[in-house]
Amino acid sequence: MGSCSSKKMKQQMKAKLQEAKQKQSQTTTPNRQTTQQNGMRSHSRHNTHTAFQSNIDLSQQGYSLKNINFFLVYRNTNFSSYYSLLQREDKDFPFTTIQHNNTGTVRIIKSYKSSDSKYVASLLKYQLHHPNLIQQFEIYEEQQKYHVAEENNNKIVVLNSKIYNEEKDIAFIFNQIVEVIEYLHHQKLTHGHLTLECFALFGDKYLKLYDLFHLFMKKKPTLEESHYLPPEFYENQEYSEERDIWSLGIILYNLLYHFTPFQSTMPSQIKLEIQASNISYQNTISDEAISLLQQILEKNPKKRIKINEITKHNWFKKQQVFLLDEQIKDTLLRLRQSKKLNILQVYLLKFIINNYPPDKLREIYSVFRSLDLDNDGFFSISELITSYTEFVEDSENTKLICMNIFQKVDMDKDRKITFQEFILYAFDRKELIEENVIDTSFKLLKNKKNFITAETLAIQYTLEKEYFTDIMMELLKKDHMTFQNFKDLMNQIV
């Protein structure tokens, strides 16, 4: 068993953990995602039902849903109790990998010093979750170090400017980059150290920001990072949204031209080049791409394009980075037809989804953002009615259908649907109860006696054991479940 490096640090971490326990599901959801490169939505949409009010009472009796957005487990023990070291990082694969002892699941492990406790506490506090953000599963504290277990992919490769040549492919990738940074800005977070190397490809088309450390631990920019700094940095050195947006422009310039706009290798010379901002735009790329670059790499931060305007630019429209209408319609119908979950099924299904391959979730994220008409991180009854009318049907029953969907999906009864609620009803549940998925999920959750207990669920969601004991006793008449109990519960959701 590990221990804190000092009594003071242990008290600090205990306080941060308590704060995490009290923090409820308030995070804004990921921004509009794309899964198709060859389908364009041609019509504009307007919220035509904003005045609609319902007399149906959305409240209901039962247990209140807590910490459903929580997924990061903190353990004061050696990670070797759960994982075995598989391979240390090397020049060919710059990640240290570990393998889960029960399931064989391979993950990445990153280690941090005891002085990085602020970073660990921030991870626990924010519980960030986005399809283009590296997924973190557990934090292990031992021997004055912290080890963070993160998702892995056998095709993971650090992004570089030479990978893509076609603007269509670059638009698909850059869209993901913009949206994950927009998500962070929704959380009132700025990165400030963005470079191409902050991102990694998980497969051929899907990308993740894997440098979260500098999201919370600020430092003096390196020489490489200096090429991505905006002109105003040399006046105020602030961490602002505008600073991140400029960095996005340098990243896009790199992807399109395969080199940076500033070539100097001396810090003093880089400073002069950036302050002058005499950027050359060669006509080897499209006029729309140049137009977007010019708006992002605007010298005056007050005139620089806003992040929520970037993916609306004509360049993305020309490259057809859009969802197909049929995808939205199918998901809305699935919302209508999905069986209602009990509270125990909600927690178990959420755990399964959190451990599901992230590229499988892309379309669902995309649809959710299409339903969020005002881009505020959730959608209302009025927004659902507007979308349902447009993509499914416009009939006298539409309002009633949407109210029924809302009663079911809005599980915390706050009159808005967040992504964490949406995904539980929008996912094709048959995929989630396949035998291999059920088997792996049970092994990840079970204790040494081969039971999923109230205690193991409490640890997973940073809640009190008594909370799950009461739920399990009411639904199962016992405070634990066997593999068969787990399988039966999941089979009931389809």
N, C-alpha and C positions, 0 to 999 in steps of 0.2 A: 504494500500500500504506500502511495506517495503522501507527502505532507506539504503544507504551504511553506514558503521560504522564511516566513516570519509570522508572528502573531498578528501584526498589523495587516499584512497582506491577506491573511485568512479572514480577518474581520471585514476587509474591503470586499473580498469576493463573496462573502456571505451576504453582505448588504446588496451587492449587485444581483445575486441570485434571487434574493427576496423581491427586489424590484422587478425582476423578470417574471416571477410568479404572479405579481399583482397586475402586470401589463396585459391587457386584454387584446382581442383581435381588432386592432384599429389601423393596420397597415393598409396603405393604398395598394391597388393591384397593378400588375404589370401592364405596360402599355401595348397598343395595338400591334399584334404579331402577324407575320405572314408565313404561309406554308406553301403557297402556289406561286410559281413564276409565270404562269400562262393563263390567267383568267382575270378579266377586268370588270369591275363594277362601274357601270356607266352613269348611274343616276345619283343625284344629290339627295340627302335625306333631311327631313325637318321633323322636329318633335311636335306633332299635331294634336297631341292629347294632354298637354300640360295642365289643362283645367280639370281633368278627370279626378274625381274623388270617390272613394268607396266607403260604404257603410259597414263592410264586412270587418269584423274584429280579427286582427292578425295575431292577437295574443293567445296563448294556450297554456294549459297546465303542464307541469313536468319539470325536469331538471334543466337549469339554465346551461347553455353551451359555453364552456370556458376553454381558453387557450387553444382553440382549434388551429390557429396559425402557428403554434409552437411545434417545433420538430427537432430542435437542436438539444441533444442530451449532454449534460455535464456530469462527469464522473471523477471522483477523487480516488483514482486507482490506476494501475499500470495498464496501458492499452493492450499489452500482451495477454491479459486475461480474456480478451475477446478476439484479438487478431494475431496473426503471425507475420513477421517481416518476410516479404516476398522478394523484392529487388530494390537496391539502393539506386538513386539517380546517377546517371552517367551522361556522357556527351550525346549519346543517341536518344536517350529518353530522360529529360531533366525532372523526373518526378520519382519520389520514393513510394513504392507500392506495398500494400499490406493485404492479407487475405483473411476474411472472416472465418473463424474456426468452425462455426456450425454450418454455414451455408456455402462457403467457398467464394463468396462475393469479393471481388478485388476492388480496393479503393486506394486513394492517394492519402498519404500521411504527411502533414506539415508540422514542424516543431518550432516552438517559440520560447524565448527566455522568460524567466519570472518577471523581468522588468516590462514585459509586454502584456501584463495583466489588464491594462486598459483595453487592448484589442479584444481579448477574450470576453471581457465584460460587455463590450459594445456588440459583439456577435450575439450574446445572449439577450441583450436588451432589444435589438432591432429585429432579430429573427427574419432576416431578409430572404425573400423567396421569389424568384423570377426565372423563366426558362432560359434566359441568357446570362444567368449568374451562377457561378459554381455552387453546387449543392453541398452543404456541410451537414454531417450527420451527428457526430459526437465530438466532445472535447474531453480529453483525459489530462488530469493534473497529476504529475509524479516527479519526484526528485528535482524540484524547483524548475520544472519545465511544463509547458503545455503542448499537447499533441492534438491536432485537429484532423479528424478523418473526413475526407471529401470524396465526391464521386469521381469515377474513373471511366475511361473509354479506351478501347484498344486501338482506336484511330486518332487519339488526341495528338494534336500538333500545334505548336505556338504559331500564331498568325505572322505572316511576313508579306511584303509587298509584291512578291514574285508569284504568288499562288494563282491569282486570277488575272485574266486578260480581257475578258468580255465585260462590258459595262453592265449587262443584265445580271451576271453573277456578282459583280461588285455591289450593285444596288441591293441585291438580296442579302448580302453579308452586312453592308453598311446600315441597312434598315434595322437589323438586329442590334448593332452597336449603339445606334441612336436611341433605340427604345429602352435598352437596359439603363443607359445613363439618365434618360427621362424618368424612369422608375425611381432611380436613386434621388433625383431632384424632388420627386413627389414625397420622398421620405425626409426632405430637408437635409439631404446629404450631398456633398460635393467631393469629387475624387481629387482633382488637382495635379495628378501625376500620370495622366493617361498617355500611353504610347501604343503603337501596334502590338508590342510584346506583352501588354496587359491582357490580351485576348488569346484564346486558344480555340481551335476548331475541334469539335467533337463529331467526327465523321466528315462527310464531304461538304455539307451545306450549313450545319448548325454551329453556332459560335457562342462562347461564354466568356464573360469577364472573370478571370480567375485571380487577379490581383486585388483582393479585398483589404489586404493589410494596410495599404496607404490610403484607404478610404477613411480610416480612423487614426492611423499613426502618421502624422505629417512630418516632413523632413526637408532638408535642403535639396533642391533638384539636382540630379546627376547631370553629367555632360550630355548623355543621350536624351534625358527628359527635357533639357533646355531647348532642344529643337522644336518642342511642342508647346512652349510657353507663349502666351499672348503679349502684345506690346505693353499693356497696362501692368503686367507683372513687375516690370522694372520701376514702376512708380509706387505701387501699393502692396504688392506681393500677397494680395488677398486670395482666399479660396472662394471663388464665386462660380455661379452657374455659367457666366460668360467665359470664364477661364476654361471650363470643361468644353464648352461649345467650340472655342478656338482650337482646342486640342483635337476635337472631332474633325475639324476642317483639315488639319495637318495629316490625320490618319487617312482621310478620304483622298487627299492629294497624293499620298504615298501609294495608295491602292490603284489610283488611276494612272499615275505617271511612273510608278516604280522607283521614285526617289523623293527626297524631301525638298521643300522650296528653299531651305536654308542649308548651305553646304559646309559652312566653316567648322573647323575642329577646335577652335580656340574660344573659350567662354566670352572673352571681351568682344571678339568679332561677331559671334552669334548674337550677342546683345544688340550690337549696332544694326545687324541685318534685320532682326525682328522689329526693332524700334522704327526702322525705315519702312518695313513691310512692302517693299517693292517686289511683289510676287509676279513671276512670269507664268502665263497660262498659254501653253502651246496648243495649237489646233489639232493635235493628235487625238483629242477626245471630243465628245459632242458639245454643241453650244449649250445645251441644257446642263451638262455636268459643269462646265465653266461657270455658268450663271450661279449654280448652287455653291460652288467653291467661293466665288466672290462674295456671296452673302454671308457665308460662315466665317470667312477670313476677312471680315470687315474690321479695319483698324480701330474704329471707335466702338467700344463695347456697348454703348447705348443704342447704336444703330445696327448692331449685329443681329442676325436672325435669331428668333426664339427657338428653343429646342422643339417645342410642339408644332412648329411650322416647317421644320426641315423635311419630314416625310410627306408633307403635302405638296412639295415642290414638283414642278412639271417633269423633272428628271425621273422621279420615281414612277409617275404616271406613264411616261414613255417606255420605261422598262417593264411595265405591267406587273408591279409587285403588289398584287391584290388578291383578296379572297374571291372564290367563286360564290355566287348567290346560293347555289345548291348546298354548299357546306353550312351556311348559316341556317337555311331552312331545315336541314336534317337535324341540326343541333337543337333548334327550337322545338321540333317535334319530339326529340328525345327528352327534353325537359318536361314536356306534357305527359309523356308516357311512362317515365321512370317511376318505380315504386317509391313510396315514402320510406325514409330510413328511421329506425329508432336511434336513440342517442348513443348506444354502444356500437351500433353499426357505423355511425358517423365517425367515431374515433378510429375504429379498425380500418375502415375504408380509406380514411385520410392518411393513415400510416402506409397503407399499400401504395397509394398514389404518390406519396412523398418519396418512396423508394423505387418508383417505376422509371424506366428509361425516359429521360426528359424530352428527347426528340419526338416521342409519341404524344406529347402534350401540346405540341405547337399549334395544331389546328384549333384546339379548344381555347387556348389563349387568344388566338386571332379572332375567333367568334365573339368571345367575351368583350374584347375591345371594340368590336363593331357594334355591339349592343349598348355600350357606354357612349351614348351620343354626345354628351358634353365633356367627356374625358376627365371626369372627376374621381375615377377609381372604383365606381360602382354604378349599377343602373337601377332606376326607379321603376315603379309600376307603369308610369307614363311612357318611359323609354321602352319598356318591354312591349306595351301595346302598339307603339309606333312600329317597332321592328316586326312584331308578329303580323301586323296588318300588311306590311310591305312584302314580307318574304313568304308568309304562309297563306293567310286568307284575311279578307276584310268582310266580316259578317256581323250580324247582331249578337252572335255568341262570343266574339273575340274578347271583349272586356271580361266576361265571366271566365273564359278559358285562362286568360292571363292572371286573373285574381287567384284562380285555383293553383296555377304554377307558383305564384308568389307565396301563398300560404304554405306550400310544401318546401320550397327552396330557401326562403328567408328564415333560416332556422333560429336565429337569435331575435327575430321579430322586431327589427329596428327599421323596417320599411325600406330597406335597400338590400340589394344582392351583391355581395362581394365575390371576388373570384374564388375564394376559399369555399364558399357555399356553392357557387355555380358549378365548379368542377366535379363535385360529388354527384350531381344530377346530369351533367352534360357528357360525362365519359361513357363510352360503351362498356357497360359493366361486365359483359360476358368476357371481355379481355382480362378483367381484373380478378376473375374467379377461375382462371385456368389453373390446372393442377400444379404446375411448376411455380406459379405466382403465389398461390395459397401456401404451398409447402415452404418456400423461401421466406415469406412474410411471417409465418408462424415461428420458424427457427430464429428469426431476428428478434422476435418479441418474447419468446418463452424464457423461463428461468431454468435452473439446473435440474428441476424436477419435471421438466417438460410440460409446464403449465403456463398459460398467460394469466397472470394474477392482477389483482387491483394494484398491487405495489409496482409491477412492471409497467403498467399503463400510467400510473402516477409519475414515475420517473420519466417516461417518454414525453409527457405533456406538462411537466413541472407543476403538478397539482398535488393536493393532499390525498393520501391513500384512502381516506374515509369517503371521499367523493366517488371514487370508482367502486369501492366496496358496496355502497348503497345502491348504485346503478346495477351492479352485477347481481346482488342479492335479489333485487326486484325483478330483473329480467331472466336470470338463470337459476335463482334460488341457491346460489353459492358464490364465493368470492374468487373463483378461478374458472378457467375453461380448458378443456382438453383440445387436442387437434381436431377431433370430430365435432366438438361444440363450435369451434372457430369456423370450420368448413361449413357446417349447417347454417350458421349465422350469415355467412357470405353467400351461400346458395339462395338464401331467401330474398336477396336484393334484386334478383332478375325475374 
